[in-house]
């Protein structure tokens, strides 16, 4: 696999694919931080609020790490951030590219209580651990380097979810356990859909794979995801639901053409 570093002359199509992937991830990470901040209203105690605020800071940090890579590629990253800050409720898809699940109209209905916040980090974040972890082997060296830090922090967000879930049971007993269990299915649908549809149905996967911008198939990511989720639910003392269908409408879909299709399908 040929690799490229900062300042290297990039083949035109490689550069286009790289920017497609990076802008979607950077914008989505930043928007994810905005959404996490909104869930502070559900925090039941000071420590929960603190730990969730730390997660918010790190999500926005992930956007920052990636924008620092995009700027030398000719992307006006400041205008993207300014647009999202000024239009948090309805950012223009022609100006920024955000995972559907991180758009407020899709995000807000998923959360009704702190148990939902805890279960999101427990059941959806494993998909980020599995999916974003592949970029530690990216053919673009600057992305490879920052992806190691992002991956480590995503594992911390997963640990936060497990901690928060255990605290729900500690303070709320069986009522809390039931609230957590009731949230598992809906968040597993999102986690399973995170890597996108099977590679045979993806218009762009083969190209990304050939360029070394992606190194895992969607099935490999789903398998890794299921292993992590099963372990974490067992640790908390919750049941793993069966026959969960992926929700691809909330997925991470990077290519611009796929994003337009996904938005139109909602």
Secondary structure by P-SEA (a helix, b strand, c coil): cccccccccccaaaaaaaaaaaaaaaaaaaaaaaaaaaaccccccaaaaaaaaaaaaaaaaaaaaaaaaaaaaccaaaaaaaaaaacccccccccccccccccccccccccccaaaaaaaaacaaaaaaaacccccccccaaaaaaaaaaaaaaaaaaaaaaaaaaaaaacccaaaaaaaaaaaaaaaaaaaacccccccccccaaaaaaaccccccaaaaaaaaaaaaaaaaaaabbbbbccccccccccccccaaaaaaaaaac
